[in-house]
Amino acid sequence: MERTPPGPGQESVWDYPRPPRIDPTDAVVEVELGGLVVARTTRSVRVLETSHPPTYYLPPDAFEPGVLRPTRGSSVCEWKGVAAYFDLVTPTRTAERAGWTYPDPTAAFTRIAGYVAVMPGLVDECRVDGERVQPQEGGFYGGWITSRVVGPFKGSPGTWGW
């Protein structure tokens, strides 16, 4: 694995900490599904972890009414605790298990309690300050890749053990 050096205004995911850090941002964060902007905020937080592009967590009031539908299942993050999932729903499209939240996170992550992250590869589009996000590869992690971050990123084939 060869690390990509960051250019001006960029961050390397290899400079992110482990355990992860919470980073509030005032960037305009948007989620589109079924041709509609279903979430928009300037009050999100990024979770930054070594080798991963940032995962954006949005306050629940960033979502249009009725978009978040709780669904079955849960998962466990060694850092954040037990996650609960949402389907994102519009009149024309449903993105199953595209959102997740930590209703009762560990003490270090209480800042994201109730905030909702979105898997960018399961919705039509996610944007940060107008830039279309590229989903983190692999379908397991929910990182948002923009021109502001460089890798290589965990998630693609052969990176599981990083």
C-alpha positions as a Markdown table, in Angstrom:
| # | Residue | x | y | z |
|---|---|---|---|---|
| 1 | Met | 0.0 | 0.0 | 0.0 |
| 2 | Glu | 1.4 | 3.3 | -1.0 |
| 3 | Arg | 0.1 | 6.4 | 0.7 |
| 4 | Thr | -1.1 | 9.3 | -1.5 |
| 5 | Pro | 0.5 | 12.6 | -0.4 |
| 6 | Pro | -2.1 | 15.3 | 0.3 |
| 7 | Gly | -2.1 | 18.4 | -1.8 |
| 8 | Pro | -3.1 | 21.9 | -0.8 |
| 9 | Gly | -6.4 | 21.8 | 1.1 |
| 10 | Gln | -6.5 | 18.0 | 1.3 |
| 11 | Glu | -6.4 | 15.6 | 4.2 |
| 12 | Ser | -4.9 | 12.1 | 4.2 |
| 13 | Val | -7.0 | 9.4 | 5.8 |
| 14 | Trp | -3.7 | 8.0 | 7.1 |
| 15 | Asp | -3.4 | 11.1 | 9.3 |
| 16 | Tyr | -6.8 | 10.3 | 10.9 |
| 17 | Pro | -6.7 | 8.8 | 14.4 |
| 18 | Arg | -7.6 | 5.4 | 15.8 |
| 19 | Pro | -9.8 | 5.3 | 17.8 |
| 20 | Pro | -11.8 | 7.7 | 15.6 |
| 21 | Arg | -12.3 | 11.4 | 16.2 |
| 22 | Ile | -15.5 | 13.5 | 15.9 |
| 23 | Asp | -15.1 | 16.6 | 13.8 |
| 24 | Pro | -18.0 | 19.1 | 13.6 |
| 25 | Thr | -18.4 | 20.8 | 10.2 |
| 26 | Asp | -20.4 | 23.6 | 8.7 |
| 27 | Ala | -20.1 | 22.2 | 5.2 |
| 28 | Val | -23.4 | 22.0 | 3.3 |
| 29 | Val | -24.2 | 18.3 | 3.3 |
| 30 | Glu | -27.1 | 17.0 | 1.2 |
| 31 | Val | -28.6 | 13.6 | 0.4 |
| 32 | Glu | -30.8 | 13.0 | -2.7 |
| 33 | Leu | -33.1 | 10.1 | -3.2 |
| 34 | Gly | -35.9 | 9.5 | -5.8 |
| 35 | Gly | -35.1 | 12.9 | -7.4 |
| 36 | Leu | -35.6 | 14.8 | -4.1 |
| 37 | Val | -33.2 | 16.3 | -1.6 |
| 38 | Val | -34.2 | 14.4 | 1.4 |
| 39 | Ala | -31.7 | 15.8 | 3.8 |
| 40 | Arg | -29.7 | 19.1 | 4.0 |
| 41 | Thr | -27.7 | 20.6 | 6.9 |
| 42 | Thr | -24.7 | 22.7 | 7.8 |
| 43 | Arg | -24.6 | 21.1 | 11.3 |
| 44 | Ser | -23.2 | 17.6 | 10.5 |
| 45 | Val | -20.2 | 15.9 | 12.1 |
| 46 | Arg | -17.6 | 13.8 | 10.5 |
| 47 | Val | -16.2 | 10.7 | 12.1 |
| 48 | Leu | -12.6 | 10.4 | 11.1 |
| 49 | Glu | -10.8 | 7.0 | 11.4 |
| 50 | Thr | -7.4 | 5.9 | 10.1 |
| 51 | Ser | -7.6 | 4.5 | 6.5 |
| 52 | His | -11.3 | 5.5 | 6.0 |
| 53 | Pro | -12.8 | 8.5 | 4.2 |
| 54 | Pro | -15.0 | 10.6 | 6.6 |
| 55 | Thr | -18.5 | 9.3 | 7.5 |
| 56 | Tyr | -20.9 | 12.2 | 7.8 |
| 57 | Tyr | -23.6 | 12.1 | 10.6 |
| 58 | Leu | -26.5 | 14.4 | 10.1 |
| 59 | Pro | -28.9 | 15.7 | 12.8 |
| 60 | Pro | -32.3 | 14.1 | 12.5 |
| 61 | Asp | -34.0 | 17.4 | 11.8 |
| 62 | Ala | -31.9 | 17.6 | 8.6 |
| 63 | Phe | -34.1 | 15.0 | 7.0 |
| 64 | Glu | -37.5 | 15.7 | 5.4 |
| 65 | Pro | -40.5 | 14.5 | 7.4 |
| 66 | Gly | -41.3 | 10.8 | 6.7 |
| 67 | Val | -38.0 | 10.0 | 5.0 |
| 68 | Leu | -36.5 | 7.9 | 7.9 |
| 69 | Arg | -38.3 | 4.7 | 8.5 |
| 70 | Pro | -36.8 | 2.5 | 11.3 |
| 71 | Thr | -36.1 | -1.0 | 10.1 |
| 72 | Arg | -34.9 | -4.4 | 11.6 |
| 73 | Gly | -31.4 | -5.3 | 12.5 |
| 74 | Ser | -28.5 | -3.8 | 14.3 |
| 75 | Ser | -24.7 | -3.9 | 14.2 |
| 76 | Val | -21.9 | -3.2 | 16.7 |
| 77 | Cys | -19.0 | -0.8 | 16.3 |
| 78 | Glu | -16.1 | -1.4 | 18.6 |
| 79 | Trp | -15.8 | 2.4 | 19.2 |
| 80 | Lys | -19.4 | 3.7 | 18.9 |
| 81 | Gly | -21.6 | 0.9 | 20.3 |
| 82 | Val | -24.8 | -0.6 | 18.9 |
| 83 | Ala | -26.2 | 0.9 | 15.7 |
| 84 | Ala | -29.9 | 0.9 | 14.6 |
| 85 | Tyr | -30.9 | 1.2 | 10.9 |
| 86 | Phe | -33.3 | 3.2 | 8.8 |
| 87 | Asp | -34.7 | 2.7 | 5.3 |
| 88 | Leu | -34.8 | 6.1 | 3.5 |
| 89 | Val | -38.2 | 6.5 | 1.8 |
| 90 | Thr | -39.6 | 8.8 | -0.9 |
| 91 | Pro | -42.8 | 8.5 | -2.9 |
| 92 | Thr | -40.8 | 6.9 | -5.8 |
| 93 | Arg | -37.9 | 5.1 | -4.2 |
| 94 | Thr | -36.9 | 3.2 | -1.0 |
| 95 | Ala | -33.2 | 2.8 | -0.1 |
| 96 | Glu | -33.2 | -0.2 | 2.3 |
| 97 | Arg | -30.9 | 0.1 | 5.4 |
| 98 | Ala | -29.3 | 3.2 | 3.8 |
| 99 | Gly | -29.1 | 5.1 | 7.1 |
| 100 | Trp | -28.0 | 4.2 | 10.6 |
| 101 | Thr | -27.8 | 5.8 | 14.0 |
| 102 | Tyr | -26.4 | 5.2 | 17.5 |
| 103 | Pro | -29.3 | 5.8 | 19.9 |
| 104 | Asp | -27.1 | 5.2 | 22.9 |
| 105 | Pro | -23.4 | 5.4 | 21.9 |
| 106 | Thr | -20.4 | 4.8 | 24.0 |
| 107 | Ala | -19.3 | 7.7 | 26.3 |
| 108 | Ala | -16.7 | 8.9 | 23.8 |
| 109 | Phe | -19.3 | 9.2 | 21.0 |
| 110 | Thr | -22.3 | 10.8 | 22.8 |
| 111 | Arg | -22.0 | 13.8 | 20.4 |
| 112 | Ile | -23.5 | 11.6 | 17.6 |
| 113 | Ala | -26.3 | 10.2 | 19.6 |
| 114 | Gly | -29.4 | 10.2 | 17.4 |
| 115 | Tyr | -27.5 | 11.6 | 14.4 |
| 116 | Val | -28.0 | 9.7 | 11.2 |
| 117 | Ala | -25.3 | 8.5 | 8.8 |
| 118 | Val | -26.1 | 7.6 | 5.2 |
| 119 | Met | -24.5 | 5.0 | 3.0 |
| 120 | Pro | -23.7 | 7.1 | -0.2 |
| 121 | Gly | -23.8 | 4.0 | -2.5 |
| 122 | Leu | -27.4 | 3.2 | -1.6 |
| 123 | Val | -28.9 | 6.6 | -2.4 |
| 124 | Asp | -29.0 | 8.6 | -5.6 |
| 125 | Glu | -26.4 | 11.1 | -4.5 |
| 126 | Cys | -24.7 | 12.7 | -1.6 |
| 127 | Arg | -23.0 | 16.1 | -1.8 |
| 128 | Val | -20.6 | 18.1 | 0.4 |
| 129 | Asp | -20.5 | 21.8 | -0.5 |
| 130 | Gly | -22.0 | 20.9 | -3.9 |
| 131 | Glu | -19.4 | 18.2 | -4.7 |
| 132 | Arg | -20.8 | 14.8 | -5.5 |
| 133 | Val | -19.5 | 12.2 | -3.1 |
| 134 | Gln | -17.9 | 8.9 | -4.3 |
| 135 | Pro | -18.9 | 6.0 | -2.0 |
| 136 | Gln | -16.3 | 4.1 | -0.1 |
| 137 | Glu | -15.8 | 0.7 | -1.8 |
| 138 | Gly | -16.8 | -2.6 | -0.3 |
| 139 | Gly | -20.4 | -2.0 | 0.8 |
| 140 | Phe | -19.6 | -2.3 | 4.5 |
| 141 | Tyr | -18.2 | 1.1 | 5.4 |
| 142 | Gly | -20.1 | 4.4 | 4.9 |
| 143 | Gly | -17.2 | 6.8 | 4.0 |
| 144 | Trp | -17.8 | 9.8 | 1.8 |
| 145 | Ile | -14.9 | 10.4 | -0.7 |
| 146 | Thr | -14.5 | 13.9 | -1.9 |
| 147 | Ser | -11.6 | 15.8 | -3.6 |
| 148 | Arg | -10.6 | 16.9 | -0.1 |
| 149 | Val | -9.4 | 13.5 | 1.1 |
| 150 | Val | -6.7 | 11.1 | -0.3 |
| 151 | Gly | -6.0 | 7.5 | 0.5 |
| 152 | Pro | -5.7 | 4.8 | -0.3 |
| 153 | Phe | -9.0 | 3.9 | 1.4 |
| 154 | Lys | -9.9 | 0.7 | 3.2 |
| 155 | Gly | -12.9 | -1.2 | 1.8 |
| 156 | Ser | -11.7 | -2.3 | -1.7 |
| 157 | Pro | -10.7 | -5.9 | -2.3 |
| 158 | Gly | -7.5 | -6.8 | -0.4 |
| 159 | Thr | -7.8 | -4.1 | 2.2 |
| 160 | Trp | -9.8 | -6.0 | 4.9 |
| 161 | Gly | -6.7 | -6.6 | 7.2 |
| 162 | Trp | -5.5 | -3.0 | 7.1 |
